Amino acid sequence: MSLSTGSFPESQKVAHVRPLLKKAGLDRENLKNYRPVASLKFLGKTIERVVSSRINDHIL
């Protein structure tokens, strides 16, 4: 993994997507009442924040 070369391991790009009921009390049988929630790995999230911060510092 390297910020200078732009390489990022595929294993850190994988997210687990789970359905989450939009509001309590909605019909659990209706798929339209759910929204997707992605869970990323901790290291991947941390690297994304660092890169985002560096880009923002450079742009602003």
C-alpha atoms as a printed R data frame, in Angstrom:
   type eleno elety resid chain resno       x      y      z
1  ATOM     1    CA   MET     A     1   0.000  0.000  0.000
2  ATOM     2    CA   SER     A     2   1.421  3.345 -0.970
3  ATOM     3    CA   LEU     A     3   0.006  6.838 -1.170
4  ATOM     4    CA   SER     A     4   2.787  7.905 -3.524
5  ATOM     5    CA   THR     A     5   2.056  5.191 -6.110
6  ATOM     6    CA   GLY     A     6  -1.692  5.118 -5.577
7  ATOM     7    CA   SER     A     7  -1.817  1.396 -4.885
8  ATOM     8    CA   PHE     A     8  -4.430  0.145 -2.449
9  ATOM     9    CA   PRO     A     9  -5.004 -3.535 -1.594
10 ATOM    10    CA   GLU     A    10  -8.217 -5.028 -2.963
11 ATOM    11    CA   SER     A    11  -8.922 -6.551  0.449
12 ATOM    12    CA   GLN     A    12  -9.307 -3.035  1.871
13 ATOM    13    CA   LYS     A    13 -11.765 -1.994 -0.849
14 ATOM    14    CA   VAL     A    14 -14.348 -4.642  0.011
15 ATOM    15    CA   ALA     A    15 -17.434 -3.522  1.923
16 ATOM    16    CA   HIS     A    16 -20.087 -5.654  3.536
17 ATOM    17    CA   VAL     A    17 -23.500 -4.287  2.569
18 ATOM    18    CA   ARG     A    18 -26.424 -4.998  4.858
19 ATOM    19    CA   PRO     A    19 -30.055 -3.928  4.645
20 ATOM    20    CA   LEU     A    20 -31.254 -1.583  7.386
21 ATOM    21    CA   LEU     A    21 -34.909 -0.853  8.067
22 ATOM    22    CA   LYS     A    22 -35.515  2.857  7.365
23 ATOM    23    CA   LYS     A    23 -37.844  3.403 10.330
24 ATOM    24    CA   ALA     A    24 -38.978  1.254 13.214
25 ATOM    25    CA   GLY     A    25 -42.453 -0.072 12.696
26 ATOM    26    CA   LEU     A    26 -42.288 -0.342  8.895
27 ATOM    27    CA   ASP     A    27 -43.316 -3.577  7.217
28 ATOM    28    CA   ARG     A    28 -40.275 -5.858  7.235
29 ATOM    29    CA   GLU     A    29 -41.644 -7.824  4.282
30 ATOM    30    CA   ASN     A    30 -41.528 -4.818  1.910
31 ATOM    31    CA   LEU     A    31 -38.020 -4.437  0.462
32 ATOM    32    CA   LYS     A    32 -38.630 -0.734 -0.276
33 ATOM    33    CA   ASN     A    33 -38.563 -0.106  3.478
34 ATOM    34    CA   TYR     A    34 -34.849 -0.922  3.637
35 ATOM    35    CA   ARG     A    35 -31.733  1.042  2.743
36 ATOM    36    CA   PRO     A    36 -28.244 -0.351  2.149
37 ATOM    37    CA   VAL     A    37 -25.514  0.262  4.726
38 ATOM    38    CA   ALA     A    38 -21.900 -0.476  3.804
39 ATOM    39    CA   SER     A    39 -19.355 -1.494  6.436
40 ATOM    40    CA   LEU     A    40 -15.751 -0.884  5.418
41 ATOM    41    CA   LYS     A    41 -12.671 -2.205  7.152
42 ATOM    42    CA   PHE     A    42 -11.050  0.112  9.700
43 ATOM    43    CA   LEU     A    43  -7.741  0.445  7.837
44 ATOM    44    CA   GLY     A    44  -9.489  1.299  4.575
45 ATOM    45    CA   LYS     A    45 -11.578  3.995  6.266
46 ATOM    46    CA   THR     A    46  -8.518  5.480  7.930
47 ATOM    47    CA   ILE     A    47  -6.578  5.655  4.679
48 ATOM    48    CA   GLU     A    48  -9.547  7.253  2.902
49 ATOM    49    CA   ARG     A    49  -9.673  9.969  5.576
50 ATOM    50    CA   VAL     A    50  -5.935 10.648  5.331
51 ATOM    51    CA   VAL     A    51  -6.058 10.906  1.540
52 ATOM    52    CA   SER     A    52  -9.167 13.085  1.672
53 ATOM    53    CA   SER     A    53  -7.494 15.394  4.175
54 ATOM    54    CA   ARG     A    54  -4.382 15.701  2.013
55 ATOM    55    CA   ILE     A    55  -6.434 16.438 -1.094
56 ATOM    56    CA   ASN     A    56  -8.478 19.077  0.744
57 ATOM    57    CA   ASP     A    57  -5.313 20.714  2.094
58 ATOM    58    CA   HIS     A    58  -3.874 20.815 -1.412
59 ATOM    59    CA   ILE     A    59  -7.024 22.206 -3.030
60 ATOM    60    CA   LEU     A    60  -7.893 24.744 -0.346
